[in-house]
Amino acid sequence: MCGSGVGACVCANKVPGVRAGLVQDHYSAHQGVEHDDMNILCIGGRVVGPLVVEDLVDTFLAAKFSRGERHVRRLRKVVALEAQPVAAK
């Protein structure tokens, strides 16, 4: 959690194996887990009120990855991108 949630999300996604999503609504809180195997929830503390945050966290924690064929295929693509070396600047 940070002011907008953007910085926390950018930073978290630099860690291999992390699939962080910036969430401000109930649908994204569960859909990100179900379809993209999101494993980190990022929320903007200056954007989302405390009662909504509680609901988003509960929704995120209750969601499960669907293991649907297209979702597994998508996740494999993300894992393959992580395995590629990053060119030095």
N, C-alpha and C positions, 0 to 999 in steps of 0.2 A: 504494500500500500504506500502510495505517495500522493502528492497533491492531485495530479491528473491521472495517475496510474500508468502513464506512458513510459516514464523513465524506468519504473520498476519492471515493466514488461520487456523493454529493450534489454535491460541488464540481465534479467532472468534468462532470456532466450539465447544469451551468449554461452550458457552452461550446457555442455553436451547432455543430451537426454531430457532436457527441460523443454516442455511445450507449454509456454505461458500464454495466456490470453487476457486481454483487457476487457473486462466485463462490466456492463452498466445496466443489464436487464436480465430478467429471469430466464428467458429463452436461451440466450447465449451462455448462461451459467451451466445449463445442462447439455445443450447441443454441442458445445466445445469439447466436452468430455465424451459424449456419445459418438460423435462423428470424427473427431480429430485427436482423441486420447489426450486432451489437455490435462496437464498434471500440476499446473500452478495457476492460481487465480490472482489476477492483478486488478485492483480497484482504486479509483481516484477518491481519496478522502475528502477532497474539496468539491467533488462532483456528485457523489452518491451519499445520501443521508444514512444515519446509523441503523434505522429499521430496515432499510432496503439492503444494506450491507449484510445484516444478519440473515435475511432471506436468501441473498445470493450465495453466501457461504454454505448454508444448509442445502440449497439446491445443488451446488457444486459437489459437495461431499456425498450426496445421495446418488449422484449420477454414475453410471457405469459405461465403459466403452462397449459399443454395440457388437464389435467383432464381425460386422457385416463385410461382405466381400469388397465392396468399393471403399469402405473405410480402412480396411486392412491394407489394401493396395495403396491408398493415399498415405498411410502411415509409413509404409515401406519406402516411398519416395522421399519423405521427410528424413528418415534415417539415412538413406543413401546420400542426401545432401550434406548431412552432418559429417559423413565419413570422408568427404572431399577435402583435400588440403586447401587452406586459405593462402592466397598469394600475399607475400610481404609487401608493404608499401615502402 
